[in-house]
Amino acid sequence: MTHTIAENTDEALTPRRRTLVKAAAAGAVLTPLALAAGPARAAEVPLFQHGIASGDPLPDGVLLWTRLTPSAEAVPGSGKGPATEVSWEVAEDKDFARIVVRGSTTSSAQSDHTVKAEVRGLRPATAYWYRFRSGETLSPTGRTRTAPAHDEDSAGLRFGVVSCANWEAGYFSSYRHLAARGDLDAVLHLGDYIYEYGHAEYPTDGVVRTHVPAHEIIGLADYRTRHGSYKTDPDLLALHAAHPVIAMWDDHEFANDAWAGGAENHTPGTEGDWAARQSAAKQAYFEWMPVRPSVAGTTYRRLRFGKLADLHLLDLRSFRSEQVGIGNGEVDSAERTLTGRKQLDWLKAGLSASDTAWRLVGTSVMISPLAFGSLPAELLAPLAELLGLPKGGLAVNVDQWDGYTHDRSELIAHLRDRSIRNTVFLTGDIHMAFANEVPVKAGSYPLSGSAATEFVVTSVTSDNVDDILNVPANTVSTVAEGAIKLANRHIKWLDMDAHGYGVLDVTPEASQMDYYALSDRADPAATASWTRGYRTLSGTQKVERADSPVR
């Protein structure tokens, strides 16, 4: 990784309390078209054609990211191009009249010409603008925001929430709509930021645009190239330029249904050693994402947002045991783990020690139990395909916490026995939206009580049941959703049809997830509309429907 040197200007950087008025996004960032370096500039070097990004906000700083193209041959994954100095600056205004921090670093082929700058010395809960420079070439301008001070009584926080963005399945309109909002503190990406598949291997109902490279990605150059391709999407570029992104990985940053020693979509005989592939995927991820590199090679970490909330981000791929088949009693074995012992102890300790009003947990796979009642045969098969379950009968999704019940039981018992309140799990992965109460014992719920709540967001583009069936939206919901709720009394709402995103609003009184659906994932100009809102009131561990989105 690169090293940076920061210097503060003479302007005082004293903390100030956050106001409820936030800057409008329209004045903060460039338009999506302006962010992408077009073909007319292809001959110019250096170029910042993969945009800029910020992430992991702290009260006094933030992580900045960009990628330089120092020469025509220095394309992602090439290993080519000269080492080049890159400077950066952070300002209090979009015109950079009041620059508060500067620094410089070096872009080199060793890190695929990606660079990161760990900026400190900023004020809490404050918007800043930033940009990079190489020679006479300026990058696009980005807007970021620091977290509230640890002891601040924040009146509210608001996060965009997304997961599962398959390039070939559609356009990233969800990112465009979130980029246009001026009221977000950050965007939480819950995993499957990229997909590893080769061309036309997935989705199931037609390819909207083609993956680069066209083959399944396996080696370091492949993963770098795929990340670089994603960061040419104008909506993704706009999202990163508008808001800090807090990201964690799931399986498709590696391969489908990944676990510590392999993956469903990895064949050692023809695709090499899994450890080498996993290492390559992790290296490319930390190079290309605005995530602080970890010595342990993991994304589990904790961020705090004043006295209002702390956010625990999990890595549920690096340490997990291999998935077992449905009906296999080993799902209950104490010898099997989803989190790994160290991470589970870290999470439990963090939840116990938390003194914030809310404890948010980013979990890439659903923690709430999911069983299926009697469904028509025409719906059983596509659900099985979507969830990775056998078509002969659905009991649990063994890739989720359902396949690792000992870890889940231990965590839920910890919440119950320590009387830890206001824990909200934030989840992606399943390509459907849910509002759940996390039961102490699903079989006797609601008599057994709820230990936490869970909001699951649907996919940005990746296939849901309607896509697998190739039928119009809402075709499935009239039949299947009622049956699932009947079989799972802790599931208060689900949407099996939509693609879109969520917006989580957190106040001392309640946490509310507003669910937004896209008009058409295959339309680059897709509109978005609010479909439902669910909230959990402080101290209840229950969810209830909200009449309108939080304004």
Buried (B, 14 or more C-beta within 10 A) or exposed (E): BBEBEBEEBEEEBEBEEBEEEBBEBEEBBBEBEBBBBEEEEEEEBBBBBBBBBBBBBBBBBBBBBBBBBBBEEBBBBBBEBEEBBBBBBBBBEBEBEEBBBBBBBBBBBEBBBBBBBBBBBBBBBBBBBBBBBBEEBEBBBBBBBBBBBBEBEBBBBBBBBBBBBBBBBBBBBBBBBBBBBBBBBBBBBBBBBBBBBBBEBBBBBEBBBEBBBEEBBBBBBBBBBBBBBBBBBBBBBBBBBBBBBBBBBBBBBBBBBBBBEBBBBBEEEEBBEBEEBBEBBBBBBBBBBBBBBEEEBBBBBEBBBBBBBBBBBBBBBBBBBBBBEBEEEBBEBEEBBBBBEEBBEBBBEBBEEBEBBBBBBBBBBBBBBBBBEEBEEEBBBBBBBBBBBEEEEBBBBBBBBBBBBBBBBBBBEBBBEEEBBBBBBBBBBBBBBBBBBBBBEBEEBEEBBBBBBBBBBBBBBBBBBBBBBEBEBEBBBEEBBEBBBEBBBBBBBBBBBBBBBBBBBBBBEBBBBBBBBBBBBBEBEBEBEEBBBBBBBBEBBBBBEBEEBBE
